[in-house]
Amino acid sequence: MHNQLHDQLASYQRWRDDVRASIEAYQTWLDRSGHVDIQRTLRIYDLLESLRRDRLVLAFLAEFSRGKTELINALFFAGCKRRLLPSDVGRTTMCPTEIFFDPAEEPYIRLLPIETRKREDSIAALRQHPVEWVKIRLDPQSHEETARAMACLTETKAVSVDEARALGLLDEDAAHAHGARVMVPSWRHALINYPHPWLRSGLVILDTPGLNALGSEPELTLKTIPSAHAIVFLLAADTGVTRSDLEIWQRHVHGHQTRRIAVLNKIDLLWDELKTAEQIDQAIARQVDQTGEALGLPHDYVAAISAQKALVARIRADSELLERSNIAQLEQLLATQIMPARQEIVRAAVIKEMAQMIDTSLHEVMTQLAAVQVELQELSTLSGRNRNLARTMLARLEKGRAAYLEQLERFKASYAVVLKQAHSLMQDLDEAHLDAVFAASRASIEGRWTTVGLNRSMNDLFDAFTGQADRVLGFALQTRAFVDQVYMEFQERFGSPGLSPPVLDLDRHALAMQRLKQTTEKFCRDPRNVMTEKHFLVRRFYAGLVSEARRVFQQVRGDFQAWSRNALTPISTCLKEHQALLERRVDNFRSLSADLSSLQERLHQLEAQKLALGTQAEELLRLKGKILGPPTGHAAPALAT
């Protein structure tokens, strides 16, 4: 099954593979040319790993019975010639489900028992403990066997009212209606590792249950949904935006920076045989306009489709029905908006890192080339002269080397100051300090577990983060000014333009914490949470909040630590290279001052070095062009956020 979305995914994967190959070629160049150093090697490894692990996460959100799972089948699994995921009437996924491909493991379904909700462990933490999950092996060669295995996603169980309350899943109205037993999902979360071509390209599909499930698992609200690269929000074409649809949109979608597309599904319900095709199209167009207005989305980002008819059409190879299902409009939106936008984000990150490294390497090569040319000119003046002139030039070189070594020692002292200051700040961001911050935050809510207590605790937590972030940013600004001065002195003294210190950007972490704060405030303002003391829900929300806040703190620490370690690396590398050049020139002139007979041999060596360095510079420029060249495909225009 090939379409625009498939082609864009394949193109993105090829681009990513090409970039990885070019970065590996740069590492090979470093090894071959003798320019390798531990800091660059580690950073290159990190970049390659980030490209290898890069994923495009599409989250499908909707109230129950809007056809999310059917749409996923139609978009991605129609090639199996059957419904792979359960989406029959009355049989739909009951827990959040992530579908991806991990080549390091065999195909599987992993199911997290609903009973784990009684503990405070987050889903992210439980991922690290496979023993907590029920594992079902998949046979991707048999679509029928796979579909039967997927049926476990629909499983529910009857539990007592007390058990449902302990799990935080009790619907009081349902409890009164059904007596002593109520139905709850059997599973809290599902992970599916499946070797589908699209998933091999790095696509991750998140199928989420309806409003009640989203509200009962705060980790989805705090992390999973906000971290998705795009949200596909489904509604029913015959009803438009209902009250529960709008509630999900406002609580879980609206306000996120994530790109959003609304899908009016089930347009086949509007295919009235008593109406003309024009009348049907007009009715659908009205629903699209009203939906866009209600959700605050541009008309272009509302797609009206029939997922069920699209799936049938693809299974039966019915091109006419496929066109009428209009699923191509949604695929085009995903292909032309979401994919290029993700590529630009990844490309920008690669450019930022690789441009500086390649430019530093190019600067080193050009510095060597300039030194070779100077030495060639100097040695050319010695031709036919006596050894006294060589000794005079040697004395001048040794004097210059001594001054350079003195400057090098001052640089090392400056470097030590940066590292010492960074180490001091790191102590305020270590695990022990974070534990103390979170313990103090928990103390303000312990024993209450109400939204009032959560709000107070949240303010304490964000005050602590703001204080730490301000300290980090303040120190970073001071250190950056110090580093800038070091760079300026280096360039003035040694004439080395083009070098610049790496940038420390903590804005994304500040935004992440701000989003957490907004999500928490929204949770605390929700009448359903404010009016009633929901010990279980507030406790779980707080646990998710702390988990996400800890992750942001750790990322700030990691970014700052990497920056402080690399802030002076470009200068350090150039200083070492310049020192080596001076040492070689001194040794050469010392030899020549004793015996001018080797002059011609040395001139030939320098000419060969000049050619080799020119070749290295050309190779670096080619690599830079490959890594930093324009992305494949078309750039995405700005999308509504």
Solvent accessible surface area in square Angstrom, and as a share of the most:
residue,aa,sasa,rsa
1,M,86,0.38
2,H,142,0.63
3,N,25,0.13
4,Q,80,0.36
5,L,3,0.02
6,H,32,0.14
7,D,76,0.39
8,Q,28,0.13
9,L,4,0.02
10,A,27,0.21
11,S,18,0.12
12,Y,4,0.01
13,Q,58,0.26
14,R,145,0.53
15,W,18,0.06
16,R,16,0.06
17,D,70,0.36
18,D,93,0.48
19,V,3,0.02
20,R,65,0.24
21,A,57,0.44
22,S,10,0.06
23,I,0,0.00
24,E,80,0.36
25,A,41,0.32
26,Y,0,0.00
27,Q,33,0.15
28,T,72,0.42
29,W,1,0.00
30,L,0,0.00
31,D,83,0.43
32,R,146,0.53
33,S,29,0.19
34,G,63,0.60
35,H,15,0.07
36,V,71,0.41
37,D,40,0.21
38,I,114,0.58
39,Q,46,0.20
40,R,12,0.04
41,T,44,0.26
42,L,89,0.44
43,R,72,0.26
44,I,2,0.01
45,Y,130,0.49
46,D,65,0.34
47,L,8,0.04
48,L,27,0.13
49,E,33,0.15
50,S,52,0.34
51,L,4,0.02
52,R,118,0.43
53,R,132,0.48
54,D,9,0.05
55,R,75,0.27
56,L,4,0.02
57,V,31,0.18
58,L,3,0.02
59,A,0,0.00
60,F,0,0.00
61,L,0,0.00
62,A,0,0.00
63,E,29,0.13
64,F,68,0.28
65,S,86,0.56
66,R,33,0.12
67,G,18,0.18
68,K,16,0.07
69,T,5,0.03
70,E,13,0.06
71,L,0,0.00
72,I,0,0.00
73,N,0,0.00
74,A,0,0.00
75,L,0,0.00
76,F,1,0.01
77,F,2,0.01
78,A,2,0.01
79,G,49,0.47
80,C,12,0.07
81,K,115,0.49
82,R,90,0.33
83,R,82,0.30
84,L,1,0.01
85,L,2,0.01
86,P,17,0.11
87,S,23,0.15
88,D,73,0.38
89,V,157,0.90
90,G,80,0.77
91,R,111,0.40
92,T,48,0.28
93,T,5,0.03
94,M,51,0.23
95,C,3,0.02
96,P,7,0.05
97,T,1,0.00
98,E,23,0.10
99,I,1,0.00
100,F,31,0.13
101,F,24,0.10
102,D,43,0.22
103,P,99,0.62
104,A,91,0.71
105,E,65,0.29
106,E,74,0.33
107,P,29,0.18
108,Y,6,0.02
109,I,0,0.00
110,R,34,0.12
111,L,0,0.00
112,L,0,0.00
113,P,31,0.20
114,I,6,0.03
115,E,67,0.30
116,T,8,0.04
117,R,4,0.01
118,K,103,0.44
119,R,97,0.36
120,E,68,0.30
121,D,54,0.28
122,S,16,0.10
123,I,8,0.04
124,A,27,0.21
125,A,46,0.35
126,L,3,0.02
127,R,87,0.32
128,Q,131,0.58
129,H,96,0.43
130,P,78,0.49
131,V,135,0.78
132,E,48,0.21
133,W,18,0.06
134,V,66,0.38
135,K,81,0.34
136,I,55,0.28
137,R,170,0.62
138,L,15,0.08
139,D,69,0.36
140,P,33,0.21
141,Q,162,0.72
142,S,31,0.20
143,H,68,0.30
144,E,100,0.45
145,E,85,0.38
146,T,1,0.00
147,A,13,0.10
148,R,145,0.53
149,A,21,0.16
150,M,1,0.01
151,A,27,0.21
152,C,11,0.07
153,L,1,0.00
154,T,20,0.12
155,E,75,0.34
156,T,56,0.33
157,K,69,0.29
158,A,45,0.35
159,V,14,0.08
160,S,41,0.27
161,V,33,0.19
162,D,105,0.54
163,E,46,0.21
164,A,0,0.00
165,R,118,0.43
166,A,48,0.37
167,L,1,0.00
168,G,26,0.25
169,L,43,0.21
170,L,33,0.16
171,D,75,0.39
172,E,86,0.38
173,D,114,0.59
174,A,33,0.26
175,A,7,0.06
176,H,150,0.67
177,A,80,0.62
178,H,129,0.58
179,G,40,0.39
180,A,77,0.59
181,R,134,0.49
182,V,11,0.06
183,M,123,0.55
184,V,4,0.02
185,P,29,0.18
186,S,11,0.07
187,W,39,0.14
188,R,6,0.02
189,H,3,0.01
190,A,0,0.00
191,L,9,0.05
192,I,0,0.00
193,N,0,0.00
194,Y,9,0.03
195,P,28,0.17
196,H,22,0.10
197,P,84,0.53
198,W,9,0.03
199,L,4,0.02
200,R,127,0.46
201,S,8,0.05
202,G,4,0.03
203,L,2,0.01
204,V,14,0.08
205,I,0,0.00
206,L,1,0.01
207,D,1,0.00
208,T,0,0.00
209,P,2,0.01
210,G,0,0.00
211,L,13,0.07
212,N,107,0.55
213,A,24,0.19
214,L,0,0.00
215,G,18,0.17
216,S,16,0.11
217,E,7,0.03
218,P,3,0.02
219,E,18,0.08
220,L,1,0.01
221,T,14,0.08
222,L,8,0.04
223,K,59,0.25
224,T,30,0.17
225,I,1,0.00
226,P,28,0.17
227,S,67,0.43
228,A,5,0.04
229,H,46,0.20
230,A,1,0.01
231,I,0,0.00
232,V,0,0.00
233,F,0,0.00
234,L,0,0.00
235,L,0,0.00
236,A,8,0.06
237,A,1,0.01
238,D,67,0.35
239,T,77,0.45
240,G,4,0.04
241,V,39,0.23
242,T,40,0.23
243,R,216,0.79
244,S,34,0.22
245,D,0,0.00
246,L,57,0.28
247,E,51,0.23
248,I,0,0.00
249,W,4,0.02
250,Q,94,0.42
251,R,45,0.16
252,H,5,0.02
253,V,0,0.00
254,H,96,0.43
255,G,48,0.46
256,H,18,0.08
257,Q,116,0.52
258,T,11,0.07
259,R,56,0.20
260,R,5,0.02
261,I,1,0.01
262,A,0,0.00
263,V,0,0.00
264,L,1,0.00
265,N,4,0.02
266,K,62,0.26
267,I,6,0.03
268,D,33,0.17
269,L,108,0.54
270,L,40,0.20
271,W,45,0.16
272,D,54,0.28
273,E,173,0.77
274,L,170,0.84
275,K,100,0.42
276,T,81,0.47
277,A,76,0.59
278,E,115,0.51
279,Q,90,0.40
280,I,13,0.06
281,D,87,0.45
282,Q,87,0.38
283,A,18,0.14
284,I,25,0.13
285,A,47,0.36
286,R,133,0.49
287,Q,31,0.14
288,V,10,0.06
289,D,77,0.40
290,Q,106,0.47
291,T,1,0.01
292,G,6,0.05
293,E,147,0.66
294,A,53,0.41
295,L,6,0.03
296,G,59,0.57
297,L,11,0.06
298,P,57,0.36
299,H,104,0.46
300,D,95,0.49
301,Y,21,0.08
302,V,1,0.00
303,A,0,0.00
304,A,4,0.03
305,I,0,0.00
306,S,0,0.00
307,A,0,0.00
308,Q,65,0.29
309,K,55,0.23
310,A,0,0.00
311,L,2,0.01
312,V,27,0.15
313,A,1,0.01
314,R,30,0.11
315,I,54,0.27
316,R,179,0.65
317,A,89,0.69
318,D,56,0.29
319,S,88,0.57
320,E,142,0.64
321,L,35,0.18
322,L,52,0.26
323,E,142,0.64
324,R,126,0.46
325,S,0,0.00
326,N,52,0.27
327,I,1,0.00
328,A,66,0.51
329,Q,58,0.26
330,L,0,0.00
331,E,4,0.02
332,Q,95,0.42
333,L,16,0.08
334,L,1,0.01
335,A,0,0.00
336,T,45,0.26
337,Q,21,0.09
338,I,1,0.01
339,M,2,0.01
340,P,6,0.04
341,A,9,0.07
342,R,39,0.14
343,Q,5,0.02
344,E,61,0.27
345,I,105,0.53
346,V,15,0.08
347,R,41,0.15
348,A,58,0.45
349,A,54,0.42
350,V,4,0.03
351,I,52,0.26
352,K,109,0.46
353,E,46,0.21
354,M,0,0.00
355,A,22,0.17
356,Q,53,0.24
357,M,17,0.08
358,I,0,0.00
359,D,57,0.29
360,T,9,0.05
361,S,0,0.00
362,L,33,0.16
363,H,29,0.13
364,E,2,0.01
365,V,0,0.00
366,M,91,0.41
367,T,35,0.20
368,Q,21,0.09
369,L,25,0.12
370,A,51,0.39
371,A,16,0.12
372,V,6,0.04
373,Q,69,0.31
374,V,64,0.37
375,E,6,0.03
376,L,20,0.10
377,Q,123,0.55
378,E,31,0.14
379,L,0,0.00
380,S,64,0.41
381,T,68,0.40
382,L,1,0.00
383,S,61,0.40
384,G,85,0.82
385,R,136,0.50
386,N,91,0.47
387,R,113,0.41
388,N,94,0.48
389,L,55,0.27
390,A,0,0.00
391,R,115,0.42
392,T,80,0.47
393,M,11,0.05
394,L,21,0.10
395,A,59,0.46
396,R,139,0.51
397,L,21,0.10
398,E,57,0.26
399,K,158,0.67
400,G,37,0.35
401,R,52,0.19
402,A,61,0.47
403,A,55,0.43
404,Y,6,0.02
405,L,60,0.30
406,E,101,0.45
407,Q,20,0.09
408,L,12,0.06
409,E,103,0.46
410,R,111,0.41
411,F,15,0.06
412,K,106,0.45
413,A,60,0.46
414,S,26,0.16
415,Y,48,0.18
416,A,58,0.45
417,V,68,0.39
418,V,0,0.00
419,L,78,0.39
420,K,157,0.67
421,Q,80,0.36
422,A,4,0.03
423,H,118,0.53
424,S,65,0.42
425,L,7,0.04
426,M,10,0.04
427,Q,101,0.45
428,D,31,0.16
429,L,1,0.01
430,D,43,0.22
431,E,86,0.39
432,A,74,0.58
433,H,60,0.27
434,L,1,0.01
435,D,69,0.36
436,A,61,0.47
437,V,21,0.12
438,F,13,0.05
439,A,61,0.48
440,A,68,0.52
441,S,2,0.01
442,R,79,0.29
443,A,75,0.58
444,S,29,0.18
445,I,0,0.00
446,E,84,0.38
447,G,70,0.68
448,R,126,0.46
449,W,7,0.03
450,T,20,0.12
451,T,8,0.05
452,V,91,0.52
453,G,0,0.00
454,L,0,0.00
455,N,58,0.30
456,R,101,0.37
457,S,0,0.00
458,M,2,0.01
459,N,61,0.31
460,D,64,0.33
461,L,0,0.00
462,F,10,0.04
463,D,99,0.51
464,A,31,0.24
465,F,13,0.06
466,T,72,0.42
467,G,34,0.33
468,Q,20,0.09
469,A,15,0.11
470,D,84,0.44
471,R,122,0.45
472,V,0,0.00
473,L,66,0.33
474,G,28,0.27
475,F,30,0.13
476,A,7,0.06
477,L,130,0.65
478,Q,132,0.59
479,T,2,0.01
480,R,71,0.26
481,A,64,0.49
482,F,68,0.28
483,V,0,0.00
484,D,51,0.26
485,Q,85,0.38
486,V,19,0.11
487,Y,6,0.02
488,M,101,0.45
489,E,81,0.36
490,F,12,0.05
491,Q,54,0.24
492,E,132,0.59
493,R,139,0.51
494,F,52,0.22
495,G,57,0.55
496,S,12,0.08
497,P,102,0.64
498,G,71,0.69
499,L,13,0.07
500,S,62,0.40
501,P,11,0.07
502,P,22,0.14
503,V,88,0.50
504,L,30,0.15
505,D,66,0.34
506,L,9,0.04
507,D,94,0.49
508,R,135,0.49
509,H,3,0.01
510,A,48,0.37
511,L,100,0.50
512,A,18,0.14
513,M,5,0.02
514,Q,84,0.37
515,R,73,0.26
516,L,9,0.04
517,K,63,0.27
518,Q,88,0.39
519,T,16,0.09
520,T,0,0.00
521,E,52,0.23
522,K,68,0.29
523,F,19,0.08
524,C,14,0.08
525,R,159,0.58
526,D,18,0.09
527,P,93,0.59
528,R,105,0.38
529,N,5,0.03
530,V,70,0.40
531,M,157,0.70
532,T,74,0.43
533,E,108,0.48
534,K,72,0.31
535,H,89,0.40
536,F,44,0.19
537,L,26,0.13
538,V,1,0.00
539,R,75,0.28
540,R,17,0.06
541,F,3,0.01
542,Y,4,0.02
543,A,23,0.17
544,G,6,0.06
545,L,0,0.00
546,V,24,0.14
547,S,42,0.27
548,E,8,0.04
549,A,0,0.00
550,R,59,0.22
551,R,82,0.30
552,V,1,0.01
553,F,2,0.01
554,Q,74,0.33
555,Q,62,0.28
556,V,6,0.03
557,R,68,0.25
558,G,36,0.34
559,D,44,0.23
560,F,0,0.00
561,Q,68,0.30
562,A,33,0.26
563,W,13,0.05
564,S,5,0.03
565,R,92,0.34
566,N,31,0.16
567,A,0,0.00
568,L,0,0.00
569,T,20,0.12
570,P,10,0.07
571,I,0,0.00
572,S,16,0.10
573,T,20,0.12
574,C,8,0.05
575,L,3,0.01
576,K,131,0.56
577,E,34,0.15
578,H,53,0.24
579,Q,49,0.22
580,A,36,0.28
581,L,10,0.05
582,L,18,0.09
583,E,55,0.25
584,R,101,0.37
585,R,30,0.11
586,V,0,0.00
587,D,73,0.38
588,N,30,0.15
589,F,0,0.00
590,R,105,0.38
591,S,67,0.43
592,L,3,0.02
593,S,10,0.06
594,A,73,0.57
595,D,71,0.37
596,L,40,0.20
597,S,92,0.59
598,S,41,0.26
599,L,11,0.05
600,Q,99,0.44
601,E,107,0.48
602,R,29,0.10
603,L,26,0.13
604,H,129,0.58
605,Q,79,0.35
606,L,1,0.00
607,E,84,0.38
608,A,59,0.46
609,Q,65,0.29
610,K,73,0.31
611,L,135,0.67
612,A,51,0.40
613,L,11,0.06
614,G,24,0.23
615,T,78,0.46
616,Q,39,0.17
617,A,10,0.08
618,E,101,0.45
619,E,41,0.18
620,L,0,0.00
621,L,98,0.49
622,R,143,0.52
623,L,13,0.06
624,K,55,0.23
625,G,45,0.44
626,K,144,0.61
627,I,3,0.01
628,L,31,0.15
629,G,19,0.18
630,P,118,0.74
631,P,33,0.21
632,T,64,0.37
633,G,48,0.46
634,H,164,0.73
635,A,75,0.58
636,A,25,0.19
637,P,81,0.51
638,A,96,0.74
639,L,12,0.06
640,A,25,0.20
641,T,89,0.52
